[in-house]
Structures are given as structure tokens and as C-alpha cells.
Amino acid sequence: MARAFTVVPRGLRRAAAARVGRRRTRAIGEPTRPCARALGLVTVVLVGAWLGLLIVGSVRAPVGPMDTRMTLRPSLTGGTKINVSPLGALELHSHTAPIRLDVDVDRLDPVRSQALVDHPERLAGLQDEVARDVGHGTLDLAVRSCVAVVSGATALGLAVYRRPRRALAAGGLALALLAASGTAAYATWNPKSVLEPKFSGLLSSAPSVVGNARSIVTEFDVYQQELARLVTNVTKLYDVTSSLPAYQPDPTTMRLLHVSDIHLNPASWKIIASLVEQYDIDVIVDSGDTMDHGTAAENGFLDPIEDLGAPYVWVRGNHDSFTTQRYLERFKNVHVLDDGRAETVAGLRLAGIGDPQYTPDRSGKTGGDTVQHMAGIRLASALRAERAAGTPVDVAIAHNPTAARETDGEVPLALAGHVHHQLMEVLDGGTRLRVEGSTGGSGLRAVEGKYPDPVEASVLYLDRTTRRLQAWDEIKLGGLGLTKAEVSRHLPKENQPGASPSPTAPATSPERSAGARSRAPG
């Protein structure tokens, strides 16, 4: 049989050989290509979805008397951020998902605001109106966000791959990721997050009122009610010339301002005076280290205490001397507590002990924790004597937390400082220990670290009848050269909605805070 031979041009043979070579090369690299393609597709999807949300993924929605813009943003922690320009922002840990809800308050509608002014009775139904507005806005935002992420991912996929099928795959994957994020947000939704907001912005607009323990449980257990209260308060902040009725502080609530470790920072007095005025403070408690070296030359630094506008309770820190203590005893509004002595100030029974060590330059040999334990034991003994005499103490004060811990079980609340960071801890015996940060921003030590230390203080809300802690606000101001202010509201677990608060027994919740054993910088 004769064979037929076809003459193939040399150019075609080379092209065929090249195609075979490329197939073999693809086969050799096959295990790694799917991973690279998948990684590239995920990158395109995430970037495209983010660009879509950034460009078209927001809706404008009226919420009560305000015009707002709602937006979904990628986030590692989730939550909700409400921006109230120029006052600042409220951050809520409302959910845990890779998306965050941003609500920007653009303006207060004058017509709707005036309607509330003319008809204050409408405030009663504001919560339902707000709930409806937020529901409609969230639904519109969900639809808009779906369109935004699909459009963004598809457009970017088409630009990168130039293949409609790959572009549509990117859009579908973006929609799936958004749906999964929405499901995670729904599953982790925490309506009680409004009870512990974090406020940042102008200090003058910080929250400064709180109800009694019973009203916290009964009035804040429904998210709609708190949301309506938030909108109402924002209305009052914006429309300062209106005749909206002002919210009056609950007469059953006492306000204690806890400061510590001022370390000769003169700016602290202006901050304390501002807090006393804004929060209508009943008593100030200073847990020591007001000075830096405790010399007589520093005594003039203490003179502004007379004009702070509230009684000042003070215990000696390890940077304060007996010279400092004697100077403060001259002031009429200052109550110096030492050796477990107790006094009733502004309706509160307080007892304290000065730091047994005086180490302004850290050059002297000290007894360490042993002497602090001994001081705490003396304070605890004094507390037991007060209780036996029928005058139980409400608040115990020591400079060092080691000494304050010895009062566990003898008093509902113990205050301390020394470590230059804030801490709230419930001890094994039921005593709640509050350790304050540095209200002076660590004084001259503010610039020793990489960043300036913040200025910290706390407002403690106590029931006027039971003297039990209802809530506390942690106040943190930016350190040297910084201007940021944050106020975080916290509730004891026994005051959370659904809990059964006991007005006659010390708090026994197991809450703890990190950093309790940090070394003292002062």
C-alpha cells in the first residue's frame, strides 16, 4: 500500500512544536496555577466589592428629625459607628462580622425638629418612628450594597480578565461573601451594645447622666427605646436654641469623680474642674501621687483644689510626703484620710490609708509588697471596726492596688491608683476594685514611652440609698500634644438587663479586666 506524504512547511512545524511545549509547560505547572488563580480572583472580588461600596454603597435616610447617610464598610471587628459631626462619634459593639455599619448624621431637619419642639408629646412615639426609619434605611442599604459589590467586583473582573464568564464569577462570589457577612452580623447582633457605648469627640458632649439601678434595667432592655433616646439627645445637642425639655439628672444618683497620679501636671486641675461642672459631681476622690517629689516648694501646686467646686477626698501616694499631707489638711474642702480613718462626705462613708512608702526618686530601699499588704490589713481592720460601730464604710481608698485588695469582703467598693492604667475588677470576696489611670498623663514621665500617656479619670454613679455602683464612665483624653477625647459607659453585670440586682449585698459578678498585675510606673 502506498503511503501518502504531506509536506509541512517549516514555519508550521515550529508553531506546532511551540504549542506542544506550552501544553507540557502548563501540565508541569498545573498544581500551582489553581491556587494562584483562586488568590487572584479573591483579590479582585474584595477590591472590586470595596470600591463598589465606596462609590455607590450608601443610602440617605431620614431617622426621626435627622437626615443620615448609612454605609457598609469592610472591617475586621464589625460594630456600628455613628458619626455626629461636629460633636464626635459613638461606637457600638453591635455585631461581629467583617462589615461595619457607619451612620453619618448630616443635618437636623428644621421642619421635623420644630414639630418636636411645638409638640413635645410626640417624643413618646419617637421610638417607633425611629425603629421604622432605621428598618427602611437598613433594607435600602442592603439592596444598594448588593448592587454595589456585584457591580464593583464584576467591573473589576472584566477589566482584569477580559472574559465575561470570569467577571460574572467575581460578581457572584462578591454577593456570596456579602450574604455570609450579613448572616454573621445577624447571628451575632447584640442590641444591648447601646448600654456600653464608646464616645469620642468633644468632651463637652460626653454622656453625663444615668438613672438609678432599677431604671437602667427597666428602661434600657429594648434596643428601640435606647435608639429613640439617642436620637432625642442628638436633637437636643443640635437644636440648642429650642425649648425641648432638658433631661434632669436622677436625684437618686450620686456622682463620684475618681482621679489619681496627677504628678504635678497643672493641666489636670482644668480638666477636673470641667468634669465637675459637666457631670454635676458630688465628691472627688484622689487616690494619691498628686505630687512628684513631695517637697514644700511644690505645695503651691495644690492651691487650685479649693476652687474645684466639690469636696476633695485625698490619700497619700508614694510620691506624696507628710509635708504635702499637712498642707492639704489646711483646706476647708479637703478631707485627708489616713490610718483607716473614716469620714462621711457628700453622703458617702469613706475610709482610707496613705501609702506607707515614700519613694519620689526610687533611691531608697523599700519594703515592696510586704508593707503594702500590711497597710491593707490595717485598713481592713479599720473597716471592720466601723461596721461593728454601726457606721459601715461605702468606699475604701488606698494608693497601691496591693493594699486595696486586702479590703476584699469588707467594703462594696475600693479605689486605688499607682499603676497608671484603668482597671475594674471584682475580687473573690465580692468587693469591686477600681484602679484609676494617671489623671496627669504621668506628669514628666509622659514622654518616656513611644507615645504620650493619656489623661484618664472616671465618673462612678452610685445609688444614693444603697451606695452601690450602678455604672461608670471611663474618660480618656489624648496625652501631650493630642486632643482626642473618649468616654466609655460601662455597667456592672448585676445591672445588665435581665439581671436581678441585689441592693443589700456586695457585687459578686466574675468580671475581670486584663492587666491587673502590671508593674507600677509610679
Solvent accessible surface area in square Angstrom, and as a share of the most:
residue,aa,sasa,rsa
1,M,233,1.04
2,A,99,0.77
3,R,201,0.73
4,A,103,0.80
5,F,173,0.72
6,T,116,0.67
7,V,137,0.79
8,V,61,0.35
9,P,78,0.49
10,R,158,0.58
11,G,49,0.47
12,L,109,0.54
13,R,124,0.45
14,R,162,0.59
15,A,41,0.32
16,A,41,0.32
17,A,66,0.51
18,A,49,0.38
19,R,113,0.41
20,V,58,0.33
21,G,32,0.31
22,R,136,0.50
23,R,140,0.51
24,R,165,0.60
25,T,93,0.54
26,R,131,0.48
27,A,68,0.52
28,I,141,0.72
29,G,26,0.25
30,E,78,0.35
31,P,103,0.65
32,T,94,0.55
33,R,118,0.43
34,P,58,0.37
35,C,94,0.56
36,A,61,0.47
37,R,101,0.37
38,A,55,0.43
39,L,125,0.62
40,G,28,0.27
41,L,35,0.18
42,V,60,0.35
43,T,70,0.41
44,V,13,0.08
45,V,0,0.00
46,L,99,0.49
47,V,66,0.38
48,G,0,0.00
49,A,16,0.13
50,W,110,0.38
51,L,64,0.32
52,G,5,0.05
53,L,9,0.04
54,L,85,0.42
55,I,132,0.67
56,V,65,0.37
57,G,1,0.01
58,S,32,0.21
59,V,13,0.08
60,R,167,0.61
61,A,10,0.07
62,P,72,0.45
63,V,7,0.04
64,G,2,0.02
65,P,2,0.01
66,M,9,0.04
67,D,33,0.17
68,T,2,0.01
69,R,77,0.28
70,M,5,0.02
71,T,4,0.02
72,L,23,0.12
73,R,60,0.22
74,P,67,0.42
75,S,22,0.14
76,L,181,0.90
77,T,106,0.62
78,G,8,0.08
79,G,5,0.05
80,T,12,0.07
81,K,56,0.24
82,I,17,0.08
83,N,38,0.20
84,V,8,0.05
85,S,75,0.48
86,P,103,0.65
87,L,27,0.14
88,G,21,0.20
89,A,7,0.06
90,L,21,0.10
91,E,65,0.29
92,L,10,0.05
93,H,146,0.65
94,S,1,0.01
95,H,15,0.07
96,T,92,0.53
97,A,7,0.05
98,P,75,0.47
99,I,20,0.10
100,R,74,0.27
101,L,34,0.17
102,D,14,0.07
103,V,17,0.10
104,D,29,0.15
105,V,8,0.05
106,D,61,0.31
107,R,122,0.45
108,L,28,0.14
109,D,19,0.10
110,P,84,0.53
111,V,116,0.67
112,R,68,0.25
113,S,3,0.02
114,Q,92,0.41
115,A,27,0.21
116,L,12,0.06
117,V,22,0.13
118,D,83,0.43
119,H,76,0.34
120,P,61,0.38
121,E,119,0.53
122,R,125,0.46
123,L,44,0.22
124,A,89,0.69
125,G,39,0.38
126,L,3,0.01
127,Q,52,0.23
128,D,69,0.36
129,E,62,0.28
130,V,1,0.00
131,A,25,0.20
132,R,136,0.50
133,D,28,0.15
134,V,38,0.22
135,G,40,0.39
136,H,116,0.52
137,G,1,0.01
138,T,63,0.37
139,L,116,0.58
140,D,78,0.40
141,L,3,0.02
142,A,46,0.35
143,V,90,0.52
144,R,103,0.38
145,S,0,0.00
146,C,47,0.28
147,V,86,0.49
148,A,0,0.00
149,V,3,0.02
150,V,48,0.28
151,S,56,0.36
152,G,13,0.13
153,A,0,0.00
154,T,32,0.19
155,A,64,0.49
156,L,47,0.23
157,G,0,0.00
158,L,87,0.43
159,A,65,0.50
160,V,82,0.47
161,Y,47,0.18
162,R,198,0.72
163,R,148,0.54
164,P,95,0.60
165,R,205,0.75
166,R,56,0.21
167,A,2,0.02
168,L,124,0.62
169,A,47,0.37
170,A,0,0.00
171,G,2,0.02
172,G,42,0.40
173,L,58,0.29
174,A,3,0.02
175,L,77,0.38
176,A,56,0.43
177,L,73,0.36
178,L,21,0.10
179,A,60,0.47
180,A,61,0.47
181,S,13,0.08
182,G,33,0.31
183,T,89,0.52
184,A,36,0.28
185,A,16,0.12
186,Y,187,0.71
187,A,80,0.62
188,T,61,0.35
189,W,105,0.37
190,N,62,0.32
191,P,54,0.34
192,K,94,0.40
193,S,8,0.05
194,V,12,0.07
195,L,9,0.05
196,E,62,0.28
197,P,21,0.13
198,K,71,0.30
199,F,17,0.07
200,S,14,0.09
201,G,28,0.27
202,L,93,0.46
203,L,32,0.16
204,S,88,0.57
205,S,14,0.09
206,A,13,0.10
207,P,42,0.27
208,S,29,0.19
209,V,51,0.29
210,V,9,0.05
211,G,7,0.06
212,N,28,0.15
213,A,18,0.14
214,R,145,0.53
215,S,20,0.13
216,I,3,0.01
217,V,28,0.16
218,T,92,0.53
219,E,70,0.31
220,F,36,0.15
221,D,73,0.38
222,V,64,0.36
223,Y,54,0.20
224,Q,79,0.35
225,Q,61,0.27
226,E,23,0.10
227,L,18,0.09
228,A,9,0.07
229,R,72,0.26
230,L,31,0.16
231,V,4,0.02
232,T,17,0.10
233,N,59,0.30
234,V,7,0.04
235,T,1,0.00
236,K,50,0.21
237,L,75,0.37
238,Y,62,0.24
239,D,34,0.17
240,V,117,0.67
241,T,127,0.74
242,S,34,0.22
243,S,85,0.55
244,L,22,0.11
245,P,74,0.47
246,A,74,0.58
247,Y,100,0.38
248,Q,129,0.57
249,P,49,0.31
250,D,26,0.14
251,P,110,0.69
252,T,50,0.29
253,T,1,0.01
254,M,1,0.01
255,R,7,0.03
256,L,1,0.00
257,L,0,0.00
258,H,0,0.00
259,V,0,0.00
260,S,0,0.00
261,D,0,0.00
262,I,0,0.00
263,H,1,0.00
264,L,52,0.26
265,N,36,0.18
266,P,93,0.59
267,A,52,0.40
268,S,1,0.00
269,W,13,0.05
270,K,164,0.69
271,I,34,0.17
272,I,0,0.00
273,A,38,0.29
274,S,37,0.24
275,L,0,0.00
276,V,14,0.08
277,E,145,0.65
278,Q,58,0.26
279,Y,1,0.00
280,D,87,0.45
281,I,12,0.06
282,D,39,0.20
283,V,1,0.00
284,I,0,0.00
285,V,0,0.00
286,D,0,0.00
287,S,0,0.00
288,G,0,0.00
289,D,0,0.00
290,T,0,0.00
291,M,0,0.00
292,D,4,0.02
293,H,81,0.36
294,G,2,0.02
295,T,64,0.37
296,A,68,0.53
297,A,102,0.79
298,E,23,0.10
299,N,17,0.09
300,G,46,0.44
301,F,33,0.14
302,L,0,0.00
303,D,62,0.32
304,P,53,0.33
305,I,0,0.00
306,E,94,0.42
307,D,123,0.64
308,L,9,0.05
309,G,68,0.65
310,A,9,0.07
311,P,42,0.27
312,Y,0,0.00
313,V,0,0.00
314,W,0,0.00
315,V,0,0.00
316,R,19,0.07
317,G,0,0.00
318,N,8,0.04
319,H,0,0.00
320,D,1,0.00
321,S,12,0.08
322,F,112,0.46
323,T,47,0.27
324,T,0,0.00
325,Q,16,0.07
326,R,143,0.52
327,Y,36,0.14
328,L,0,0.00
329,E,93,0.42
330,R,174,0.64
331,F,20,0.08
332,K,200,0.85
333,N,35,0.18
334,V,13,0.07
335,H,47,0.21
336,V,5,0.03
337,L,2,0.01
338,D,19,0.10
339,D,108,0.56
340,G,4,0.04
341,R,114,0.42
342,A,15,0.11
343,E,41,0.18
344,T,83,0.48
345,V,7,0.04
346,A,45,0.35
347,G,35,0.34
348,L,1,0.00
349,R,56,0.20
350,L,1,0.00
351,A,0,0.00
352,G,0,0.00
353,I,3,0.02
354,G,2,0.02
355,D,5,0.03
356,P,56,0.35
357,Q,32,0.14
358,Y,111,0.42
359,T,17,0.10
360,P,20,0.12
361,D,91,0.47
362,R,141,0.51
363,S,91,0.59
364,G,46,0.45
365,K,205,0.87
366,T,65,0.38
367,G,41,0.40
368,G,33,0.32
369,D,88,0.46
370,T,93,0.54
371,V,48,0.27
372,Q,3,0.01
373,H,76,0.34
374,M,100,0.45
375,A,0,0.00
376,G,0,0.00
377,I,82,0.42
378,R,117,0.43
379,L,1,0.00
380,A,4,0.03
381,S,55,0.35
382,A,23,0.18
383,L,2,0.01
384,R,103,0.37
385,A,62,0.48
386,E,34,0.15
387,R,113,0.41
388,A,93,0.72
389,A,79,0.61
390,G,56,0.54
391,T,58,0.34
392,P,79,0.50
393,V,10,0.06
394,D,22,0.11
395,V,2,0.01
396,A,2,0.01
397,I,0,0.00
398,A,1,0.01
399,H,1,0.00
400,N,17,0.09
401,P,7,0.05
402,T,27,0.16
403,A,2,0.02
404,A,2,0.01
405,R,38,0.14
406,E,57,0.25
407,T,0,0.00
408,D,43,0.22
409,G,41,0.39
410,E,37,0.16
411,V,4,0.02
412,P,25,0.16
413,L,7,0.04
414,A,0,0.00
415,L,0,0.00
416,A,0,0.00
417,G,0,0.00
418,H,18,0.08
419,V,14,0.08
420,H,26,0.12
421,H,48,0.22
422,Q,29,0.13
423,L,4,0.02
424,M,8,0.04
425,E,12,0.06
426,V,2,0.01
427,L,16,0.08
428,D,136,0.71
429,G,43,0.41
430,G,1,0.01
431,T,0,0.00
432,R,4,0.01
433,L,0,0.00
434,R,0,0.00
435,V,0,0.00
436,E,0,0.00
437,G,0,0.00
438,S,2,0.01
439,T,0,0.00
440,G,1,0.01
441,G,4,0.03
442,S,1,0.01
443,G,14,0.14
444,L,139,0.69
445,R,40,0.15
446,A,10,0.08
447,V,93,0.54
448,E,137,0.61
449,G,49,0.47
450,K,173,0.73
451,Y,154,0.58
452,P,38,0.24
453,D,48,0.25
454,P,46,0.29
455,V,17,0.10
456,E,10,0.04
457,A,2,0.01
458,S,0,0.00
459,V,0,0.00
460,L,0,0.00
461,Y,0,0.00
462,L,1,0.00
463,D,8,0.04
464,R,96,0.35
465,T,112,0.65
466,T,35,0.20
467,R,65,0.24
468,R,56,0.20
469,L,20,0.10
470,Q,1,0.00
471,A,0,0.00
472,W,12,0.04
473,D,0,0.00
474,E,40,0.18
475,I,2,0.01
476,K,80,0.34
477,L,25,0.13
478,G,18,0.17
479,G,8,0.07
480,L,121,0.60
481,G,76,0.74
482,L,101,0.50
483,T,134,0.78
484,K,122,0.51
485,A,6,0.05
486,E,29,0.13
487,V,1,0.01
488,S,20,0.13
489,R,29,0.10
490,H,45,0.20
491,L,10,0.05
492,P,0,0.00
493,K,103,0.44
494,E,43,0.19
495,N,5,0.02
496,Q,41,0.18
497,P,11,0.07
498,G,78,0.75
499,A,33,0.26
500,S,104,0.67
501,P,48,0.30
502,S,59,0.38
503,P,62,0.39
504,T,116,0.67
505,A,45,0.35
506,P,52,0.32
507,A,19,0.14
508,T,109,0.63
509,S,15,0.10
510,P,105,0.66
511,E,29,0.13
512,R,123,0.45
513,S,47,0.30
514,A,99,0.77
515,G,36,0.34
516,A,24,0.19
517,R,186,0.68
518,S,53,0.34
519,R,223,0.81
520,A,43,0.33
521,P,50,0.32
522,G,8,0.07
